[in-house]
Amino acid sequence: QKLLKLIGVERINWHTSGRQVVQFVQAMSQANVSQRPDLILLDIGLPGEDGYAVLAELRADPALKHTRVVAVTARALPEEMQRAQQAGFDGFIGKPINPVRFPDQIRQLLADESVWEAE
């Protein structure tokens, strides 16, 4: 959150479970189409539903189908990145987050550029 604020991201919402993410994003979308998130950073290892299940729910919602969703994970292995691509994620950022590289990664993602980095 601190890194996002440092680079000028104004609205940040933090949730601890996949269910909370889906409910929050769907409520935003239903309340006002212009309130959909520009970017969702989604941990693959969420409690309850994993990030892949959450992504599938988000992609199944027509209003959220094209929202950019990026996998963020400590499972920063080539096979996990490949699985994320196949699942339909729009990018991949390995943990631990590199505080020097992270601002550029977020800027790229918000500019509709791809980021697929395990390190």
N, C-alpha and C positions, 0 to 999 in steps of 0.2 A: 504494500500500500504506500509506504513512504517513497519508494522509487517512482511509482506512478505519479504521485503528487509532485515530486521534484521535477518531472518533465512536463507538468502542466495538465495532466488529466484531472478534470474537474469533478466528475461524478464517479465514485467508486463504491461498489456494493460488494460486501464480503459475506459468503455463506459457507457453512461447514459441512453441508451434506448435498448430495445430488438432488434430493427431493426439494430442498429449499431453493436451489438454483432454478429448477424447472418451474416451481410455483411462482417465484419472484418474477422471472422473465415473462411467463405467460400473463401474469397480472399486469405487468407494465405494458405489454403488447395490447391487451384487451382494453386497458384504460385509455390508451392514446397511441396511435400508430407511430407518431414521431418520437415516442419514448422508448422504442426498442433500443437495446444496447448496440453500440458500434462494434464491440469486441467482447468476447467471453474467454477468459483464461480459465481453463478447466483442468483440475488435477485428475489424473486417471485413477489414482488410488483413493477415491472418496469413500467414506464409510457408507454402508448400505449399498446403494447403487454405485457401480464404478463409473468412471468418466465415459466409457463406451456406451453404457446404457443411457446415461444422461444425454449424450450426443444424439442417440437414436430418438429419444423423446423430443428433443428440440427440432430435429430434422423432420419429424412427423407432423409438426405443427406448421401449417402453411404460412402463418404470419412470421415464423422464426426460421423458416427453411434456409434462408440465405444469410442469416446472421453469422458473422465470422466467429468461429470457435477454434481455439488453439489449445492443444494438449500441453500441459505442463506436468512434468513427472520426474521423479528420482530414478525411474526405470529408463534411463537415457541410453538405451541400447539400439543398435541398428534395426533389429527385428521388431522392437516396440515402435520405432518411428515408422517402419513399413506398415505395421498393423494400424497405426493411427491414420496413415494416408489412405489405406484401404477402407477404413471405417468412415471416412469422410471429414476428418478434421481439416482445418484450413492451415494448420501450422503445428509446429512442435518445438518446445523449448525445454531442454533438460535442466534438472536441478542438480546441484545448487545453482540458483540464478546467478549469472555473472553480472555484478552491479555495473561494470564498465560497459558491457555489451547490451544489457537489457534496455536502456533508453532507445537505442537505435532499433532494436528488435520491435519494440512497441510502435515507434514511428513508422517503420516499414509496414507493419500489420495494419495500422490505421490508414495508410496510404494504399491499401489493397495489394500490397506486395506479399509474397510468400516468405515465411521464415521456417526453415526445417533444420534445426540445430540441436544436436545432442549434447554439445559441450557449452 
